[in-house]
Amino acid sequence: MLSITNLTYRIGGRTILENSSVNVMDGWKVGVIGANGTGKTTLFKLIAGELHVDGGDIHMTDKHRFGMVRQDIPDTDSPIIDIVLGADEELARLFKATETETDPYKIADIYARLLELDAYAAPSRAAILLTGLGFKEEQLQEPFSSLSGGWRMRVALAAALFVQPEILLLDEPTNHLDLEAIMWLETYLATYPHTLLIISHDREMLNKCVDHVIHVDKKQLTLYTGNYDTFERERAAKLGLQQKTYEKQQAARAHMQAFVDRFRASAAKARQAQSRVKALERMDLVDEVIAERAIRFRFPDPPDKLSPPMIALRHVDVGYTAGKPILRRIHENIDPDDRIALLGANGNGKSTLMKLIAGKLGTMNGEMVRSGKLRIGYFSQHQTEELDVESTPVQEMTRIMERKLGDARETIVRARLGQFGFSKGLADNRIGDLSGGEKARLLFAFMSFDAPHLLLLDEPTNHLDIDAREALVQALNAYEGAVVIVSHDPTMVERVADRLWLVNDGACTTFDGDLEDYRKFTIQARRAARKGEKEKKVKTPPAPAQDDADLRKKIEQAEKEVSRLTREKETLEKRMAAPGFYDNAVKTRETQHAYNQLLKELEIQEAAWLAATG
């Protein structure tokens, strides 16, 4: 059990958590939620011991290990799969000991522990985690140093999952994942065998993977039972009850205060008036529920309607290098009322297709026909990095509107920004001081100021919390133009899109079905891929030439030895797994020693067989 008692933590004189208590029982899967800046990540660092509490206590059972996603994996040329295998320190230590230990009894103990940990299945487990998170089988032996930042974070996540700690802490694990990897992770976490605490803005994941919620709000930790939807209903009911209690108290206070004001100077009523004054002083007041200002924004509707299709792609090839298209033979239309989501794993060409539609890439072959009056608003996940951090939203919007419209009166500029939640004060702030979510909303304002007919949104939710994502869904559903979206948020895809295009294997095709059908399609495709890899590995080697009798004899002899040793290994494993095996210490050590020697001999014979067949 994880026990947090009277926890207090301060940063620079500001109190983040104050006298907060909560207990997490073994096996619970807990979503940790709250507005940005309330202390969710700080709580994880306190649990991990990276920060020290100012008051209170955090306690977990001694036998429990906790795990987090490492942010500091060194830049190494070690294979990707070895990074994951090395995350289990005990397993790595035991494997290393098998190479250096000389005492036969200690060697036997080492192999017994390896057997207990199911160590020989470890490479397979690591491979399943990595392929589930989007790596291809052939990538697993590539050096870690060759990966980009996002793919390195996938390796770090796989390493944390591989260890299977008794308490696993995941802080926004979906940030660097595509939709396909998120679908896999949801299934994995829903069946995680130990305690899980996860910070996430993904409503779908919180609904599918958690059975409790810790709400971090107003310096307190409040525990709810159920998933995110249950939390929302219970919190709304709780706030409603609190508001009703507050209103009743205020009415009672007003009634008593009126009595005191009326009869304070009356000798006959002085005692009663004084009694009311004392009652007012003793009243245990309930705070008023101050409605948190929800984020709301609106994309302006195009005033002029276009005839379909707005864009027609006719057998188009597109790519970045001459003669090497990423996508081929695209043949699709985009109409004024389309709501299209692009599906497909990262690296398959979704962003390339978005750039083609936006006019930032030309066609290599084929034809793209666009309406002459078409206006497009384009949002890219990398645009936040291109903002002038020393400028202000008002200054940047003024430049954009002057360049494109020739009209940048301050009232119009501020009105456009106001549609996306920018008050006068926020609009005059330095862009570098805005939060990630505020910068995303600023880009929404920039891309839509001229009321485009088509919105192209490439991963628009990366910096948005749950409330801001809900606001974006509502804004898109109210918008009267067309939308093409790439998003790793399943909730957004389900609620916004009514057409699905699958970008995969160098093609873009219409996917018939909904997101649940796509989930099943992805699972089946991955199973088929794994099956294909296994079949390649166990494929019978070609027979030696008829005139090579010596080689054929070596292969047959090696095969017989491997078969014999494998049968003996299985016999010993059954004996060691039988009840009462460890009752006789002498026989236990002898059997384990024999097992150890057998494993070494089997390894030698397998190497001989591979050499003969290679």
C-alpha positions as CSV (number, residue, x, y, z in Angstrom):
1,M,0.0,0.0,0.0
2,L,1.1,3.6,-0.7
3,S,0.2,5.8,2.2
4,I,0.4,9.7,2.0
5,T,-0.3,11.4,5.3
6,N,-0.5,15.1,6.0
7,L,1.7,15.9,3.1
8,T,2.9,19.5,2.8
9,Y,5.3,20.8,0.1
10,R,6.3,24.4,-0.8
11,I,8.3,25.9,-3.6
12,G,9.8,29.3,-3.1
13,G,7.3,30.2,-0.3
14,R,4.3,29.0,-2.4
15,T,2.4,26.1,-0.9
16,I,1.7,23.4,-3.5
17,L,0.2,20.7,-1.2
18,E,-0.9,21.3,2.3
19,N,-1.8,18.6,4.9
20,S,-3.0,16.3,2.2
21,S,-3.6,12.6,2.8
22,V,-4.6,9.7,0.6
23,N,-4.1,5.9,0.6
24,V,-3.6,3.8,-2.5
25,M,-4.2,0.1,-2.1
26,D,-2.2,-2.6,-3.8
27,G,-3.5,-3.4,-7.3
28,W,-5.4,-0.1,-7.8
29,K,-5.0,1.8,-11.1
30,V,-5.2,5.5,-10.3
31,G,-5.6,8.4,-12.6
32,V,-4.0,11.6,-11.1
33,I,-5.7,14.6,-12.6
34,G,-6.0,18.4,-12.0
35,A,-5.3,21.6,-13.8
36,N,-1.8,22.4,-15.0
37,G,0.3,23.7,-12.2
38,T,-1.6,22.2,-9.3
39,G,1.2,19.8,-8.4
40,K,0.6,16.4,-10.2
41,T,4.2,16.0,-11.4
42,T,5.5,17.4,-8.1
43,L,3.5,14.6,-6.3
44,F,5.2,12.0,-8.4
45,K,8.6,13.4,-7.6
46,L,7.8,13.4,-3.9
47,I,6.7,9.7,-4.1
48,A,9.9,8.9,-6.0
49,G,12.1,10.7,-3.4
50,E,13.4,13.2,-6.0
51,L,11.9,16.0,-3.8
52,H,11.7,16.1,0.0
53,V,8.5,16.9,1.8
54,D,8.2,19.9,4.0
55,G,5.7,18.1,6.3
56,G,3.9,14.8,6.6
57,D,5.0,11.4,5.4
58,I,5.0,9.1,2.3
59,H,5.2,5.5,3.0
60,M,5.2,2.3,1.0
61,T,5.7,-1.4,1.9
62,D,9.4,-2.3,2.0
63,K,9.0,-5.1,-0.6
64,H,7.5,-2.7,-3.1
65,R,9.6,-1.2,-5.9
66,F,8.4,1.9,-7.7
67,G,9.2,2.7,-11.2
68,M,9.1,5.8,-13.5
69,V,10.0,6.6,-17.1
70,R,13.7,7.6,-17.1
71,Q,14.5,10.9,-18.7
72,D,18.3,10.4,-18.5
73,I,19.1,7.3,-20.5
74,P,22.7,8.0,-21.7
75,D,23.5,8.4,-25.3
76,T,24.8,4.9,-26.1
77,D,25.4,2.7,-29.1
78,S,23.8,-0.3,-27.2
79,P,21.0,-2.0,-29.1
80,I,17.5,-0.8,-28.3
81,I,16.4,-4.1,-26.9
82,D,19.4,-4.2,-24.6
83,I,18.4,-0.9,-23.1
84,V,15.1,-2.4,-22.2
85,L,16.5,-5.6,-20.9
86,G,19.1,-3.7,-18.8
87,A,16.3,-1.8,-17.0
88,D,15.7,-4.8,-14.8
89,E,18.8,-4.4,-12.6
90,E,18.4,-7.8,-10.9
91,L,18.0,-9.6,-14.2
92,A,21.1,-7.8,-15.6
93,R,23.1,-8.6,-12.5
94,L,22.2,-12.3,-12.6
95,F,23.0,-12.6,-16.3
96,K,26.4,-10.9,-15.7
97,A,27.1,-13.3,-12.8
98,T,26.6,-16.3,-15.0
99,E,29.6,-15.1,-17.0
100,T,31.9,-14.6,-14.0
101,E,30.8,-16.9,-11.2
102,T,32.9,-20.0,-10.7
103,D,31.4,-21.6,-7.6
104,P,29.1,-24.4,-9.0
105,Y,26.6,-24.1,-6.1
106,K,26.3,-20.3,-6.5
107,I,25.9,-20.8,-10.2
108,A,23.1,-23.2,-9.5
109,D,21.4,-20.6,-7.3
110,I,21.8,-18.0,-10.0
111,Y,20.1,-20.2,-12.5
112,A,17.4,-21.1,-10.1
113,R,16.6,-17.4,-9.6
114,L,16.7,-16.8,-13.3
115,L,14.2,-19.6,-13.7
116,E,12.0,-18.1,-11.0
117,L,12.1,-14.7,-12.9
118,D,11.3,-16.4,-16.2
119,A,14.4,-14.8,-17.4
120,Y,14.7,-16.8,-20.7
121,A,11.4,-15.2,-21.8
122,A,12.8,-11.7,-21.1
123,P,14.0,-10.9,-24.7
124,S,10.5,-12.0,-26.0
125,R,8.8,-9.7,-23.4
126,A,11.0,-6.8,-24.2
127,A,10.4,-7.3,-28.0
128,I,6.6,-7.4,-27.4
129,L,6.7,-4.1,-25.5
130,L,8.9,-2.4,-28.1
131,T,6.8,-3.6,-31.1
132,G,3.6,-2.6,-29.2
133,L,5.0,0.9,-28.9
134,G,5.6,1.1,-32.6
135,F,9.1,-0.4,-33.3
136,K,9.5,-2.8,-36.1
137,E,11.2,-6.2,-35.3
138,E,14.2,-5.3,-37.4
139,Q,14.8,-2.1,-35.5
140,L,15.4,-3.8,-32.1
141,Q,19.1,-4.3,-32.7
142,E,19.7,-0.8,-33.9
143,P,21.8,1.5,-31.6
144,F,19.9,3.6,-29.2
145,S,22.0,6.7,-30.2
146,S,20.4,6.6,-33.7
147,L,16.9,7.4,-32.4
148,S,15.2,10.8,-32.2
149,G,13.9,12.2,-28.9
150,G,10.3,10.9,-29.3
151,W,11.5,7.4,-30.1
152,R,14.0,7.5,-27.2
153,M,11.0,8.2,-24.9
154,R,9.3,5.1,-26.3
155,V,12.3,3.1,-25.3
156,A,12.3,4.6,-21.9
157,L,8.6,3.8,-21.5
158,A,9.2,0.2,-22.6
159,A,12.0,-0.1,-20.1
160,A,9.7,1.1,-17.2
161,L,7.0,-1.3,-18.3
162,F,9.5,-4.2,-18.6
163,V,10.5,-4.0,-15.0
164,Q,6.9,-4.3,-13.8
165,P,7.4,-2.5,-10.5
166,E,4.9,-3.0,-7.7
167,I,4.1,0.8,-8.0
168,L,4.4,2.2,-11.5
169,L,4.2,6.0,-12.0
170,L,3.5,7.3,-15.5
171,D,3.5,11.0,-16.2
172,E,1.8,11.7,-19.6
173,P,3.0,8.5,-21.2
174,T,1.1,9.1,-24.5
175,N,2.9,12.4,-25.3
176,H,5.2,10.8,-27.8
177,L,2.9,8.0,-29.1
178,D,0.8,7.8,-32.1
179,L,-2.8,6.5,-32.0
180,E,-1.8,2.9,-32.8
181,A,0.7,2.8,-29.9
182,I,-1.8,4.4,-27.6
183,M,-4.4,1.8,-28.4
184,W,-1.9,-0.9,-27.5
185,L,-0.8,0.9,-24.3
186,E,-4.4,1.2,-23.1
187,T,-4.9,-2.6,-23.4
188,Y,-1.5,-3.2,-21.6
189,L,-2.2,-0.8,-18.7
190,A,-5.8,-2.1,-18.2
191,T,-4.3,-5.5,-17.3
192,Y,-1.2,-4.3,-15.5
193,P,-0.7,-6.7,-12.6
194,H,0.4,-4.2,-10.0
195,T,-0.4,-0.7,-8.7
196,L,-0.5,2.1,-11.4
197,L,-0.6,5.8,-10.9
198,I,-0.9,7.7,-14.2
199,I,-1.1,11.5,-15.0
200,S,-2.9,11.9,-18.3
201,H,-5.1,14.4,-20.3
202,D,-6.4,11.5,-22.4
203,R,-10.0,11.0,-21.3
204,E,-10.2,7.6,-23.2
205,M,-7.2,6.2,-21.4
206,L,-8.5,7.4,-18.0
207,N,-11.8,5.7,-18.7
208,K,-10.3,2.5,-19.9
209,C,-7.4,2.0,-17.6
210,V,-8.2,3.4,-14.1
211,D,-10.5,2.4,-11.3
212,H,-9.7,5.3,-9.0
213,V,-9.0,9.0,-9.4
214,I,-6.9,11.4,-7.3
215,H,-7.9,15.0,-7.9
216,V,-5.2,17.5,-7.2
217,D,-6.9,20.8,-6.5
218,K,-6.6,23.7,-4.1
219,K,-3.5,22.1,-2.4
220,Q,-5.4,18.9,-1.5
221,L,-5.6,15.3,-2.8
222,T,-9.1,14.0,-3.0
223,L,-9.8,10.3,-3.8
224,Y,-12.7,9.1,-6.0
225,T,-13.7,5.6,-6.9
226,G,-14.3,4.8,-10.5
227,N,-13.0,6.1,-13.9
228,Y,-12.8,9.7,-15.2
229,D,-16.5,9.9,-16.2
230,T,-17.5,8.7,-12.8
231,F,-15.2,11.3,-11.2
232,E,-16.8,14.1,-13.3
233,R,-20.3,13.1,-12.2
234,E,-19.5,12.7,-8.6
235,R,-17.5,16.0,-8.4
236,A,-20.4,17.9,-10.2
237,A,-22.8,16.4,-7.6
238,K,-20.5,17.3,-4.8
239,L,-20.1,20.9,-6.0
240,G,-23.8,21.2,-6.5
241,L,-24.4,20.1,-2.9
242,Q,-21.7,22.5,-1.6
243,Q,-23.3,25.4,-3.5
244,K,-26.8,24.6,-2.1
245,T,-25.4,24.4,1.4
246,Y,-23.6,27.7,0.9
247,E,-26.8,29.4,-0.3
248,K,-28.8,28.0,2.7
249,Q,-26.1,29.3,5.1
250,Q,-26.0,32.7,3.5
251,A,-29.8,32.9,3.8
252,A,-29.6,31.9,7.5
253,R,-26.8,34.4,8.1
254,A,-28.8,37.2,6.4
255,H,-31.9,36.4,8.5
256,M,-29.8,36.5,11.8
257,Q,-28.0,39.6,10.8
258,A,-31.2,41.4,10.0
259,F,-32.5,40.4,13.5
260,V,-29.3,41.7,15.1
261,D,-29.4,45.0,13.1
262,R,-33.0,45.6,14.0
263,F,-33.0,44.8,17.7
264,R,-29.4,45.5,18.8
265,A,-30.5,48.8,20.4
266,S,-33.7,47.3,21.9
267,A,-33.4,46.5,25.6
268,A,-36.2,43.9,25.4
269,K,-34.4,42.0,22.5
270,A,-30.8,42.7,23.5
271,R,-30.2,39.2,24.9
272,Q,-31.6,37.6,21.8
273,A,-29.6,39.9,19.5
274,Q,-26.4,39.0,21.4
275,S,-27.3,35.3,21.0
276,R,-27.6,35.7,17.3
277,V,-24.2,37.5,17.1
278,K,-22.5,34.6,18.9
279,A,-24.3,32.1,16.6
280,L,-23.0,34.0,13.6
281,E,-19.4,33.9,15.0
282,R,-19.6,30.1,15.6
283,M,-21.1,29.2,12.2
284,D,-18.9,26.7,10.4
285,L,-19.1,28.3,6.9
286,V,-19.0,26.4,3.6
287,D,-17.2,28.1,0.8
288,E,-19.1,29.2,-2.2
289,V,-18.4,27.2,-5.4
290,I,-16.7,29.6,-7.6
291,A,-17.1,28.4,-11.2
292,E,-13.8,27.8,-12.7
293,R,-13.6,29.8,-15.9
294,A,-13.9,27.2,-18.6
295,I,-11.9,27.6,-21.8
296,R,-14.1,28.4,-24.7
297,F,-13.1,29.3,-28.2
298,R,-14.7,29.5,-31.6
299,F,-13.5,29.1,-35.2
300,P,-15.1,31.7,-37.4
301,D,-17.4,30.1,-40.1
302,P,-16.5,30.8,-43.8
303,P,-19.0,33.4,-45.1
304,D,-18.8,32.1,-48.6
305,K,-19.7,28.5,-49.5
306,L,-17.7,26.6,-52.1
307,S,-19.0,23.9,-54.5
308,P,-17.7,20.4,-54.0
309,P,-15.1,19.2,-54.3
310,M,-12.9,21.9,-52.8
311,I,-9.8,19.7,-53.4
312,A,-9.5,16.8,-55.8
313,L,-6.5,14.6,-55.7
314,R,-6.1,12.5,-58.9
315,H,-3.6,9.7,-58.7
316,V,-1.1,11.9,-56.9
317,D,2.4,10.9,-55.8
318,V,4.0,13.1,-53.1
319,G,7.4,13.1,-51.3
320,Y,10.5,15.1,-50.5
321,T,13.1,13.5,-52.7
322,A,12.9,13.4,-56.5
323,G,11.9,10.0,-57.7
324,K,11.1,8.7,-54.2
325,P,7.5,9.4,-53.3
326,I,6.3,8.7,-49.7
327,L,2.7,8.2,-50.9
328,R,1.6,7.0,-54.3
329,R,-1.6,7.1,-56.4
330,I,-3.7,9.2,-53.9
331,H,-7.2,9.5,-55.4
332,E,-9.5,11.3,-53.0
333,N,-11.8,14.3,-52.8
334,I,-12.3,16.8,-49.9
335,D,-15.8,18.4,-49.8
336,P,-17.0,21.5,-47.9
337,D,-18.7,19.5,-45.2
338,D,-16.1,16.7,-44.8
339,R,-14.7,15.7,-41.4
340,I,-11.7,13.5,-42.1
341,A,-9.2,11.8,-39.7
342,L,-6.0,10.4,-41.0
343,L,-5.0,7.1,-39.4
344,G,-1.7,5.3,-39.5
345,A,1.5,4.8,-37.5
346,N,4.0,7.6,-37.2
347,G,6.4,7.8,-40.2
348,N,3.8,6.5,-42.7
349,G,3.2,9.9,-44.3
350,K,0.2,11.6,-42.5
351,S,2.0,14.9,-42.0
352,T,3.3,14.7,-45.6
353,L,-0.3,14.4,-46.9
354,M,-1.3,17.3,-44.7
355,K,1.5,19.4,-46.2
356,L,0.3,18.4,-49.7
357,I,-3.2,19.5,-49.0
358,A,-2.0,22.7,-47.4
359,G,0.0,23.6,-50.5
360,K,3.4,23.4,-48.7
361,L,4.4,20.4,-50.9
362,G,3.8,20.0,-54.6
363,T,2.8,16.8,-56.5
364,M,5.5,14.6,-58.0
365,N,3.0,12.9,-60.3
366,G,-0.7,13.2,-60.8
367,E,-2.9,16.3,-60.4
368,M,-4.3,18.2,-57.4
369,V,-7.2,20.5,-58.3
370,R,-8.2,23.2,-55.8
371,S,-11.0,25.8,-55.8
372,G,-9.6,29.2,-56.7
373,K,-11.4,30.8,-53.7
374,L,-10.3,28.2,-51.2
375,R,-8.8,29.5,-47.9
376,I,-7.0,27.0,-45.6
377,G,-6.1,27.2,-42.0
378,Y,-3.1,25.0,-41.2
379,F,-1.9,23.9,-37.7
380,S,1.3,21.9,-37.3
381,Q,2.6,20.5,-34.0
382,H,6.0,22.1,-34.7
383,Q,4.7,25.7,-35.2
384,T,4.9,26.5,-31.5
385,E,8.7,26.3,-31.8
386,E,8.6,29.0,-34.5
387,L,6.8,31.7,-32.5
388,D,8.6,34.9,-31.7
389,V,8.9,34.5,-27.9
390,E,9.8,38.2,-27.4
391,S,6.6,39.4,-29.2
392,T,3.1,39.5,-27.9
393,P,-0.1,37.9,-29.3
394,V,-1.4,41.4,-30.2
395,Q,1.8,42.3,-32.1
396,E,1.9,39.0,-34.0
397,M,-1.8,39.0,-34.9
398,T,-1.4,42.6,-36.1
399,R,1.5,41.6,-38.4
400,I,-0.4,38.6,-39.8
401,M,-3.6,40.6,-40.5
402,E,-1.7,43.5,-42.1
403,R,0.1,41.2,-44.4
404,K,-2.9,39.2,-45.5
405,L,-5.9,41.5,-45.1
406,G,-4.4,45.0,-45.1
407,D,-6.7,45.8,-42.1
408,A,-5.3,45.4,-38.6
409,R,-7.2,47.8,-36.4
410,E,-6.6,47.1,-32.8
411,T,-10.3,46.5,-32.0
412,I,-10.5,43.8,-34.8
413,V,-7.2,42.2,-33.7
414,R,-8.3,42.0,-30.0
415,A,-11.7,40.6,-31.1
416,R,-10.0,37.8,-33.0
417,L,-7.8,36.9,-30.1
418,G,-10.8,37.2,-27.7
419,Q,-12.5,34.4,-29.6
420,F,-9.7,32.1,-28.4
421,G,-9.7,33.1,-24.7
422,F,-7.2,35.9,-24.8
423,S,-8.2,38.7,-22.5
424,K,-6.5,42.1,-22.8
425,G,-3.9,41.2,-20.2
426,L,-3.1,37.8,-21.7
427,A,-3.0,39.3,-25.3
428,D,-0.3,41.8,-24.1
429,N,1.8,39.1,-22.4
430,R,5.2,38.1,-23.9
431,I,4.6,34.9,-26.0
432,G,7.6,33.2,-24.3
433,D,5.7,33.5,-21.0
434,L,2.6,31.7,-22.3
435,S,1.9,28.1,-21.3
436,G,1.9,25.3,-23.9
437,G,-1.9,25.3,-24.1
438,E,-2.0,29.1,-24.5
439,K,0.5,28.9,-27.4
440,A,-1.7,26.3,-29.1
441,R,-4.7,28.5,-28.7
442,L,-2.7,31.4,-30.2
443,L,-1.9,29.3,-33.2
444,F,-5.6,28.4,-33.6
445,A,-6.3,32.2,-33.7
446,F,-3.6,32.8,-36.2
447,M,-4.7,30.0,-38.6
448,S,-8.4,31.0,-38.6
449,F,-8.5,34.8,-38.5
450,D,-9.7,34.9,-42.1
451,A,-12.5,32.4,-41.7
452,P,-11.0,29.5,-43.8
453,H,-13.1,26.9,-45.6
454,L,-10.8,24.1,-44.5
455,L,-9.0,23.5,-41.2
456,L,-5.9,21.2,-41.2
457,L,-5.0,20.1,-37.7
458,D,-1.8,18.1,-37.3
459,E,-1.6,16.8,-33.6
460,P,-3.5,19.9,-32.1
461,T,-3.9,18.4,-28.6
462,N,-0.2,17.9,-27.6
463,H,-0.2,20.8,-25.1
464,L,-3.9,20.8,-24.2
465,D,-5.4,19.6,-20.9
466,I,-8.7,17.7,-20.7
467,D,-10.8,20.9,-20.5
468,A,-9.0,22.5,-23.4
469,R,-9.4,19.3,-25.5
470,E,-13.1,19.4,-24.8
471,A,-13.3,23.0,-25.8
472,L,-11.5,22.2,-29.1
473,V,-13.9,19.3,-29.8
474,Q,-16.9,21.6,-29.3
475,A,-15.3,24.4,-31.4
476,L,-14.7,22.0,-34.3
477,N,-18.2,20.5,-34.1
478,A,-19.7,24.0,-34.2
479,Y,-17.5,25.1,-37.1
480,E,-19.3,25.0,-40.5
481,G,-16.3,24.4,-42.7
482,A,-14.3,21.2,-43.5
483,V,-11.8,19.6,-41.1
484,V,-8.9,17.2,-41.7
485,I,-7.2,16.1,-38.5
486,V,-4.3,14.0,-37.4
487,S,-4.6,13.2,-33.7
488,H,-3.4,10.6,-31.2
489,D,-6.4,11.4,-29.0
490,P,-9.1,8.7,-29.7
491,T,-11.8,10.7,-28.1
492,M,-11.2,13.6,-30.5
493,V,-11.1,11.4,-33.5
494,E,-14.4,9.6,-32.5
495,R,-16.2,12.9,-31.8
496,V,-15.0,15.0,-34.7
497,A,-14.4,12.7,-37.7
498,D,-17.0,11.0,-39.8
499,R,-14.6,9.7,-42.5
500,L,-11.4,7.8,-41.9
501,W,-8.4,7.7,-44.3
502,L,-5.7,5.1,-43.7
503,V,-2.2,6.2,-44.5
504,N,-0.1,3.0,-44.6
505,D,2.4,1.2,-46.8
506,G,2.8,4.2,-49.2
507,A,-0.9,4.6,-49.9
508,C,-3.9,6.6,-48.7
509,T,-7.2,4.6,-48.7
510,T,-10.6,5.1,-47.2
511,F,-11.1,3.0,-44.1
512,D,-14.6,1.5,-43.9
513,G,-15.5,1.3,-40.2
514,D,-15.2,3.3,-37.0
515,L,-12.4,3.7,-34.6
516,E,-13.2,0.4,-32.8
517,D,-13.0,-1.4,-36.1
518,Y,-9.6,0.2,-36.7
519,R,-8.5,-0.9,-33.2
520,K,-9.3,-4.5,-34.2
521,F,-7.6,-4.0,-37.6
522,T,-4.4,-2.8,-35.9
523,I,-4.3,-5.7,-33.4
524,Q,-4.8,-8.2,-36.2
525,A,-2.1,-6.5,-38.4
526,R,0.4,-6.6,-35.5
527,R,-0.3,-10.3,-34.8
528,A,0.2,-11.1,-38.4
529,A,3.5,-9.2,-38.5
530,R,4.7,-11.0,-35.4
531,K,3.7,-14.4,-36.8
532,G,5.5,-13.6,-40.0
533,E,8.7,-12.7,-38.1
534,K,8.5,-16.0,-36.1
535,E,8.0,-18.0,-39.3
536,K,11.1,-16.4,-40.8
537,K,13.1,-17.3,-37.7
538,V,12.1,-20.9,-37.6
539,K,12.2,-21.5,-41.3
540,T,14.0,-24.7,-42.2
541,P,17.5,-24.0,-43.5
542,P,18.2,-25.1,-47.0
543,A,19.6,-28.7,-47.3
544,P,23.3,-29.0,-48.0
545,A,24.5,-30.0,-51.4
546,Q,24.4,-33.7,-52.2
547,D,28.2,-33.8,-52.6
548,D,28.8,-32.2,-49.2
549,A,28.5,-35.4,-47.0
550,D,30.6,-34.1,-44.1
551,L,28.5,-30.9,-43.7
552,R,25.3,-32.9,-43.8
553,K,26.6,-35.3,-41.2
554,K,27.6,-32.3,-38.9
555,I,24.1,-30.8,-39.2
556,E,22.4,-34.1,-38.4
557,Q,24.6,-34.7,-35.4
558,A,24.1,-31.2,-34.1
559,E,20.3,-31.5,-34.5
560,K,20.3,-34.7,-32.6
561,E,22.3,-33.2,-29.8
562,V,20.1,-30.1,-29.6
563,S,17.0,-32.3,-29.5
564,R,18.4,-34.6,-26.8
565,L,19.6,-31.7,-24.6
566,T,16.2,-29.9,-25.0
567,R,14.4,-33.0,-23.8
568,E,16.7,-33.3,-20.8
569,K,16.2,-29.6,-20.0
570,E,12.4,-30.0,-20.0
571,T,12.7,-33.1,-17.7
572,L,14.9,-31.1,-15.2
573,E,12.5,-28.1,-15.3
574,K,9.6,-30.4,-14.5
575,R,11.5,-31.9,-11.6
576,M,12.5,-28.5,-10.2
577,A,8.8,-27.3,-10.5
578,A,7.5,-30.4,-8.6
579,P,6.2,-30.0,-5.0
580,G,8.8,-30.8,-2.4
581,F,11.7,-30.2,-4.7
582,Y,13.4,-27.8,-2.3
583,D,12.9,-30.0,0.7
584,N,16.2,-31.9,0.2
585,A,19.0,-29.3,0.0
586,V,21.6,-31.6,-1.3
587,K,19.5,-33.0,-4.2
588,T,18.3,-29.4,-5.0
589,R,21.9,-28.2,-5.4
590,E,22.9,-31.2,-7.5
591,T,19.9,-30.9,-9.8
592,Q,20.5,-27.1,-10.2
593,H,24.1,-27.7,-10.9
594,A,23.2,-30.3,-13.5
595,Y,20.7,-27.9,-15.0
596,N,23.3,-25.2,-15.2
597,Q,25.8,-27.5,-17.0
598,L,23.1,-28.6,-19.4
599,L,22.2,-25.1,-20.4
600,K,25.8,-24.4,-21.2
601,E,26.1,-27.5,-23.3
602,L,22.9,-26.8,-25.1
603,E,24.2,-23.3,-25.9
604,I,27.3,-24.8,-27.4
605,Q,25.4,-27.3,-29.5
606,E,23.0,-24.7,-30.7
607,A,25.9,-22.6,-31.8
608,A,27.4,-25.6,-33.6
609,W,24.1,-26.2,-35.4
610,L,23.9,-22.6,-36.4
611,A,27.5,-22.6,-37.7
612,A,26.8,-25.8,-39.7
613,T,23.6,-24.4,-41.2
614,G,24.9,-20.9,-41.8
